[in-house]
Amino acid sequence: MLARDEGRAVFAAVTRPIPQETLQDEIPPHTEIPPSNDGEPIFEPLNGAGTAGTPPKIEIATLPPLTLDEWRNRDLPDPDFIMGHWLTTTSRVLLTAATGLGKTNFGLALGMRIAAGEDFLHWRAHRPARVLYIDGEMSRRLLRERVLDEEKRIGITPEAFFALSHEDIPSFKPLNTIEGQAWMNAFIEKVGGVDLVIPDNIMSLTTGDQKDSEPWQQTIPWALSLTKRQIGQIWVHHTGHDETRSYGDKTREWQMDTVVHLDAAKRDDSDVSFSMQFRKARERTPATRFDFQDVKVALVNDRWEHELTQTQRPDKISPQASRALDALRNVIAGDQAVLSTGGRRSAGREAWMAELALLGMVDLEQKAHSARTLFLRWRRELVAAFRIGCEGDWSWPI
């Protein structure tokens, strides 16, 4: 009997619920998330269940698209490119550089040209877009000087470019707080919506220890909500003593589609000069590699200059893409072409695809999904080779 009683006492001791305060002491504040096969973190939401208690019973009424046929049949919108083939209205970009290298000058130049619908460096602008630049570091006087200097370089006034100074907002709340995010959402709505936000920079617009993952983890929900609202983002960030990498916790790169790093490239004739490298590029494909190549950039005599590592544009196209271009030209020469901005003759997607069908290149009736896939492939190839321009469903030879 004594042995049995002792056994029961031991069993009760090891199965007794652990006090919550003890759990909090034992659990480390930050747990490493194991990487997946492609290097991205694996997030496993607990559906609201905490570390204690029974997980809730989950009933899934409808399964999301899972099979290849289901994914093939999905009608998903094409990316809305606003600069080259690397920046869309759903892109999340991290731009890192050392202090004083010129990232703010570069960010303003890029943002203002996007707003104006003007090409920049070796990238083609697709359309004018609404851009909000959020400065959290400079004085109002210096920000005014920077934007007006860039306006002179462009030669026009981009009406859709908005520069917001933190000094103009009393009691500015950091962007990793609920109050700061709610205020910024209201501000974006007040200006009539935007296509792109450029927060400059993470360290001055968020609060907390940047070596820690917590400040950025608090920012992620807002960044993801911007993506859902078709608002692209370029988050400007500093390096530390090690100027080859961004400062602090690397987890902020996990949720980014693109990571751009600027390195010093000294020139005697310029105070702003650097080399630019795409270290992460989810949108990069063999057809669009030209836009993602390393490039040297400098502001010389009040003009932006660039030198590419690859001097030739990818102008060769496949025989099938060449025939698709002929089909587009047929539409442009016919009655179905429309006059767009600047008197340019453009062809709609349906008219172009109908011409492809007449040429026997696609089957719109029996193989509609295959036809759409081929059409998109040829169009991407022609855009990458700078043979055509596109805006929404409209295309034209260039």
C-alpha positions as CSV (number, residue, x, y, z in Angstrom):
1,M,0.0,0.0,0.0
2,L,2.8,2.4,0.8
3,A,4.4,1.9,-2.6
4,R,1.1,2.5,-4.3
5,D,0.5,5.7,-2.3
6,E,3.9,7.0,-3.1
7,G,3.3,6.3,-6.8
8,R,0.1,8.3,-6.7
9,A,1.9,11.2,-5.0
10,V,4.6,11.2,-7.7
11,F,1.9,11.0,-10.4
12,A,0.0,13.9,-8.9
13,A,3.2,16.0,-8.6
14,V,4.2,15.6,-12.3
15,T,0.6,16.2,-13.6
16,R,-0.2,19.2,-11.4
17,P,-0.9,22.3,-13.5
18,I,2.1,24.7,-13.6
19,P,1.3,28.2,-12.5
20,Q,1.1,30.8,-15.3
21,E,3.8,33.0,-13.7
22,T,6.2,30.0,-13.7
23,L,5.4,29.3,-17.4
24,Q,6.2,32.9,-18.2
25,D,9.6,32.6,-16.4
26,E,10.5,29.4,-18.2
27,I,9.5,30.5,-21.7
28,P,12.2,32.5,-23.5
29,P,11.0,35.9,-24.8
30,H,11.9,35.1,-28.4
31,T,11.8,31.7,-30.0
32,E,13.8,30.9,-33.2
33,I,11.4,29.9,-36.0
34,P,12.9,27.1,-38.1
35,P,13.4,27.9,-41.8
36,S,11.5,26.0,-44.5
37,N,13.2,24.4,-47.4
38,D,13.3,27.7,-49.4
39,G,14.8,29.6,-46.5
40,E,11.6,31.4,-45.5
41,P,10.2,31.1,-41.9
42,I,7.5,28.7,-41.0
43,F,4.7,30.4,-39.1
44,E,2.2,28.1,-37.3
45,P,-0.7,30.1,-36.0
46,L,-2.4,28.6,-32.9
47,N,-5.9,29.7,-33.9
48,G,-6.3,31.7,-30.7
49,A,-5.2,28.8,-28.4
50,G,-2.6,29.7,-25.8
51,T,0.1,27.5,-24.2
52,A,-2.4,26.3,-21.6
53,G,-5.8,24.8,-22.0
54,T,-7.3,22.7,-24.7
55,P,-7.0,23.8,-28.4
56,P,-10.3,24.9,-29.9
57,K,-12.2,22.5,-32.1
58,I,-11.8,23.7,-35.7
59,E,-14.4,22.8,-38.4
60,I,-13.4,23.8,-42.0
61,A,-16.6,24.2,-44.1
62,T,-14.9,24.9,-47.4
63,L,-11.4,24.1,-48.6
64,P,-9.4,26.8,-50.3
65,P,-7.9,26.1,-53.8
66,L,-5.4,23.2,-53.4
67,T,-5.1,21.1,-56.5
68,L,-3.2,22.1,-59.6
69,D,-6.4,22.3,-61.6
70,E,-7.9,24.6,-59.0
71,W,-4.9,26.9,-59.1
72,R,-4.9,26.8,-62.9
73,N,-8.6,27.9,-63.0
74,R,-8.1,30.8,-60.5
75,D,-8.8,34.2,-62.0
76,L,-6.1,36.2,-60.2
77,P,-5.2,39.8,-61.2
78,D,-2.0,40.5,-63.0
79,P,0.6,42.5,-61.0
80,D,0.2,46.2,-61.3
81,F,3.8,47.3,-62.1
82,I,4.6,50.9,-61.3
83,M,8.4,50.9,-61.9
84,G,10.3,48.4,-64.0
85,H,9.5,44.8,-63.3
86,W,10.6,44.9,-59.6
87,L,8.0,47.2,-58.0
88,T,4.2,46.7,-58.0
89,T,1.3,47.9,-55.9
90,T,1.7,44.7,-53.7
91,S,5.5,44.7,-53.4
92,R,7.1,44.9,-50.0
93,V,10.7,46.1,-50.4
94,L,13.4,46.7,-47.9
95,L,16.1,49.3,-48.9
96,T,19.2,49.3,-46.7
97,A,22.3,51.4,-46.8
98,A,24.8,53.0,-44.4
99,T,24.2,56.5,-43.0
100,G,25.1,59.3,-45.3
101,L,25.2,57.1,-48.4
102,G,22.3,58.8,-50.2
103,K,19.4,56.5,-49.6
104,T,17.0,59.3,-48.8
105,N,18.0,61.2,-51.9
106,F,17.5,58.0,-53.9
107,G,14.2,57.3,-52.3
108,L,12.8,60.7,-53.0
109,A,14.0,60.6,-56.6
110,L,12.4,57.2,-57.1
111,G,9.2,58.1,-55.4
112,M,8.8,61.4,-57.3
113,R,9.4,59.7,-60.7
114,I,6.9,57.0,-59.9
115,A,4.4,59.7,-59.1
116,A,5.2,61.5,-62.4
117,G,5.1,58.3,-64.5
118,E,8.7,59.0,-65.6
119,D,11.4,56.4,-66.3
120,F,14.2,56.3,-63.8
121,L,17.7,54.8,-64.3
122,H,17.2,51.7,-66.5
123,W,13.6,51.1,-65.3
124,R,10.5,51.9,-67.3
125,A,7.6,53.6,-65.7
126,H,4.3,52.0,-66.4
127,R,1.9,54.8,-65.3
128,P,1.7,57.7,-62.9
129,A,1.1,56.4,-59.3
130,R,0.1,58.1,-56.0
131,V,3.1,58.0,-53.7
132,L,3.3,58.9,-50.0
133,Y,6.8,59.5,-48.6
134,I,6.9,59.4,-44.8
135,D,10.0,61.1,-43.3
136,G,10.8,60.3,-39.7
137,E,14.3,61.8,-39.4
138,M,14.9,65.1,-41.2
139,S,13.8,68.5,-40.2
140,R,11.0,70.2,-42.2
141,R,13.5,72.7,-43.6
142,L,15.8,69.9,-44.9
143,L,12.9,67.9,-46.3
144,R,11.6,70.9,-48.1
145,E,15.0,71.5,-49.6
146,R,15.4,67.9,-50.8
147,V,12.0,67.6,-52.5
148,L,12.3,70.9,-54.3
149,D,15.8,70.0,-55.5
150,E,14.4,66.8,-56.9
151,E,11.5,68.6,-58.5
152,K,14.1,70.7,-60.5
153,R,15.9,67.6,-61.6
154,I,12.6,66.1,-63.0
155,G,11.5,69.3,-64.6
156,I,7.9,68.8,-63.7
157,T,5.8,68.9,-60.5
158,P,4.4,65.4,-59.7
159,E,1.0,66.3,-58.3
160,A,0.5,62.7,-56.9
161,F,3.6,62.8,-54.7
162,F,3.0,63.5,-51.0
163,A,5.8,64.2,-48.6
164,L,4.9,63.9,-44.9
165,S,7.2,65.2,-42.2
166,H,7.0,63.7,-38.7
167,E,7.5,67.2,-37.4
168,D,4.1,68.3,-38.8
169,I,2.2,65.7,-36.7
170,P,2.0,66.6,-33.0
171,S,2.6,63.6,-30.8
172,F,3.5,61.4,-33.8
173,K,2.9,57.8,-32.9
174,P,5.3,55.0,-34.1
175,L,4.2,52.8,-36.9
176,N,4.6,49.7,-34.8
177,T,1.8,50.8,-32.5
178,I,-2.0,50.4,-33.0
179,E,-2.4,54.2,-32.6
180,G,0.3,55.0,-35.2
181,Q,-1.1,52.5,-37.7
182,A,-4.7,53.7,-37.2
183,W,-3.6,57.4,-37.7
184,M,-1.7,56.5,-40.9
185,N,-4.6,54.6,-42.3
186,A,-6.8,57.6,-41.7
187,F,-4.3,59.9,-43.3
188,I,-4.0,57.7,-46.4
189,E,-7.8,57.8,-46.7
190,K,-7.8,61.5,-46.2
191,V,-5.4,62.1,-49.2
192,G,-7.6,59.9,-51.4
193,G,-5.5,56.7,-51.3
194,V,-2.1,55.9,-52.5
195,D,-0.4,53.2,-54.6
196,L,3.0,53.3,-52.7
197,V,4.3,54.3,-49.3
198,I,8.0,54.9,-48.6
199,P,8.6,55.0,-44.8
200,D,12.0,56.6,-44.2
201,N,13.2,55.1,-42.0
202,I,12.4,52.1,-39.8
203,M,14.5,53.1,-36.9
204,S,13.0,56.6,-36.7
205,L,9.4,55.6,-37.4
206,T,9.1,52.6,-35.0
207,T,10.0,52.3,-31.3
208,G,11.9,49.6,-29.5
209,D,15.3,47.9,-29.7
210,Q,16.0,47.4,-33.4
211,K,18.3,44.4,-32.5
212,D,15.2,42.7,-31.3
213,S,12.5,41.2,-33.5
214,E,9.6,42.6,-31.5
215,P,9.3,46.1,-33.1
216,W,9.1,44.6,-36.6
217,Q,6.8,41.8,-35.5
218,Q,4.4,44.6,-34.3
219,T,4.7,46.3,-37.7
220,I,4.1,43.2,-39.9
221,P,0.2,43.2,-39.5
222,W,0.0,46.7,-40.8
223,A,2.5,46.0,-43.7
224,L,0.3,43.0,-44.7
225,S,-2.8,45.1,-44.5
226,L,-1.3,47.6,-46.9
227,T,-0.6,44.7,-49.4
228,K,-4.2,43.6,-49.2
229,R,-5.2,47.2,-50.1
230,Q,-2.9,47.2,-53.1
231,I,-0.4,49.6,-51.6
232,G,3.2,48.9,-52.3
233,Q,5.9,49.6,-49.7
234,I,9.6,50.5,-49.7
235,W,10.9,50.4,-46.2
236,V,14.1,52.4,-45.8
237,H,16.5,51.0,-43.2
238,H,20.0,51.7,-41.8
239,T,23.0,49.3,-41.6
240,G,25.1,49.1,-38.4
241,H,28.8,49.0,-37.9
242,D,28.7,46.1,-40.4
243,E,27.8,48.1,-43.5
244,T,27.3,44.9,-45.6
245,R,23.9,44.1,-43.9
246,S,20.9,45.7,-42.4
247,Y,21.0,46.7,-38.7
248,G,19.4,44.4,-36.2
249,D,17.2,41.4,-36.4
250,K,17.1,39.7,-39.8
251,T,13.5,38.6,-39.4
252,R,12.3,41.8,-41.1
253,E,13.6,40.4,-44.4
254,W,11.3,37.3,-44.1
255,Q,8.1,39.1,-45.1
256,M,9.8,41.1,-47.9
257,D,9.4,40.4,-51.6
258,T,12.5,42.3,-52.4
259,V,15.6,43.3,-50.5
260,V,17.8,46.0,-52.0
261,H,21.2,47.0,-50.6
262,L,23.3,50.0,-51.4
263,D,27.1,49.9,-51.0
264,A,29.5,52.8,-51.1
265,A,31.1,53.5,-54.6
266,K,33.2,56.6,-54.1
267,R,33.5,59.1,-56.9
268,D,35.5,62.4,-56.9
269,D,32.8,64.2,-58.8
270,S,29.9,63.3,-56.5
271,D,28.9,63.2,-52.8
272,V,26.0,60.8,-53.6
273,S,27.3,57.6,-55.3
274,F,26.7,53.9,-54.6
275,S,26.2,50.5,-56.1
276,M,22.8,48.9,-55.9
277,Q,22.2,45.1,-55.5
278,F,19.0,43.1,-55.3
279,R,19.7,40.5,-52.6
280,K,16.2,39.1,-52.6
281,A,13.9,39.3,-55.6
282,R,10.7,37.2,-55.7
283,E,9.5,38.8,-58.9
284,R,12.7,38.1,-60.8
285,T,12.3,35.7,-63.7
286,P,14.7,34.8,-66.6
287,A,12.7,37.3,-68.8
288,T,13.0,40.2,-66.3
289,R,16.6,39.7,-65.0
290,F,17.6,42.9,-66.7
291,D,15.7,45.0,-64.2
292,F,17.4,43.2,-61.2
293,Q,21.0,43.5,-62.2
294,D,23.6,45.4,-60.2
295,V,23.9,49.0,-61.1
296,K,26.1,51.9,-60.0
297,V,24.3,55.1,-59.3
298,A,25.5,58.7,-58.8
299,L,24.1,62.2,-58.6
300,V,26.5,64.2,-60.7
301,N,26.1,67.9,-61.6
302,D,22.5,67.7,-60.4
303,R,21.7,64.7,-62.6
304,W,21.2,61.1,-61.8
305,E,23.6,58.8,-63.7
306,H,23.8,55.0,-63.8
307,E,26.1,52.3,-65.1
308,L,24.8,48.8,-65.6
309,T,26.8,45.6,-65.1
310,Q,24.9,44.3,-68.2
311,T,25.1,46.7,-71.1
312,Q,22.7,45.0,-73.5
313,R,19.0,44.9,-73.1
314,P,17.5,41.4,-73.5
315,D,16.2,42.1,-77.0
316,K,16.1,38.6,-78.3
317,I,12.7,37.0,-78.3
318,S,11.4,33.5,-79.1
319,P,9.7,32.7,-82.4
320,Q,6.4,32.3,-80.7
321,A,6.7,35.7,-79.0
322,S,7.6,37.2,-82.3
323,R,4.4,35.8,-83.9
324,A,2.4,37.2,-80.9
325,L,3.9,40.6,-81.6
326,D,2.8,40.3,-85.2
327,A,-0.7,39.6,-83.9
328,L,-0.6,42.7,-81.8
329,R,0.4,44.8,-84.7
330,N,-2.4,43.4,-86.7
331,V,-4.9,44.5,-84.1
332,I,-3.2,47.9,-83.9
333,A,-3.6,48.4,-87.6
334,G,-7.3,47.4,-87.6
335,D,-10.5,48.9,-86.3
336,Q,-10.3,47.4,-82.8
337,A,-7.4,49.6,-81.7
338,V,-8.2,52.5,-79.5
339,L,-6.5,55.9,-78.9
340,S,-5.1,56.2,-75.4
341,T,-3.1,58.9,-73.7
342,G,-1.0,60.9,-76.1
343,G,-2.8,59.6,-79.1
344,R,-1.2,56.2,-78.8
345,R,-3.0,53.3,-80.5
346,S,-3.5,50.4,-78.1
347,A,-5.1,47.0,-78.3
348,G,-7.2,45.4,-75.6
349,R,-6.5,41.9,-74.2
350,E,-9.5,40.3,-75.8
351,A,-8.8,41.7,-79.2
352,W,-5.2,40.5,-79.1
353,M,-6.1,37.0,-77.9
354,A,-8.8,36.8,-80.6
355,E,-6.1,37.6,-83.2
356,L,-3.8,34.9,-81.7
357,A,-6.7,32.5,-82.1
358,L,-7.2,33.4,-85.8
359,L,-3.5,32.7,-86.3
360,G,-3.9,29.3,-84.7
361,M,-1.6,30.1,-81.8
362,V,-4.2,29.5,-79.1
363,D,-7.5,27.7,-78.7
364,L,-9.9,29.9,-76.8
365,E,-12.8,27.4,-76.9
366,Q,-11.3,24.0,-76.0
367,K,-8.2,25.2,-74.1
368,A,-9.1,28.5,-72.6
369,H,-6.8,28.2,-69.6
370,S,-3.9,27.1,-71.7
371,A,-4.5,30.0,-74.0
372,R,-4.5,32.5,-71.2
373,T,-1.2,31.0,-69.8
374,L,0.5,31.2,-73.2
375,F,-0.8,34.8,-73.8
376,L,0.6,36.0,-70.4
377,R,3.9,34.2,-71.1
378,W,4.4,35.9,-74.5
379,R,3.3,39.3,-73.2
380,R,5.8,39.1,-70.3
381,E,8.6,38.1,-72.7
382,L,7.7,41.0,-75.0
383,V,7.6,43.5,-72.1
384,A,10.9,42.2,-70.8
385,A,12.5,42.7,-74.2
386,F,11.0,46.2,-74.5
387,R,9.1,45.3,-77.6
388,I,5.7,46.4,-76.1
389,G,4.3,48.6,-73.4
390,C,1.3,47.6,-71.2
391,E,-1.1,49.4,-68.9
392,G,-3.8,47.2,-67.4
393,D,-5.5,45.2,-70.3
394,W,-4.1,47.5,-73.0
395,S,-0.9,46.9,-74.9
396,W,1.0,48.6,-77.7
397,P,4.2,48.0,-79.7
398,I,7.2,50.3,-78.9
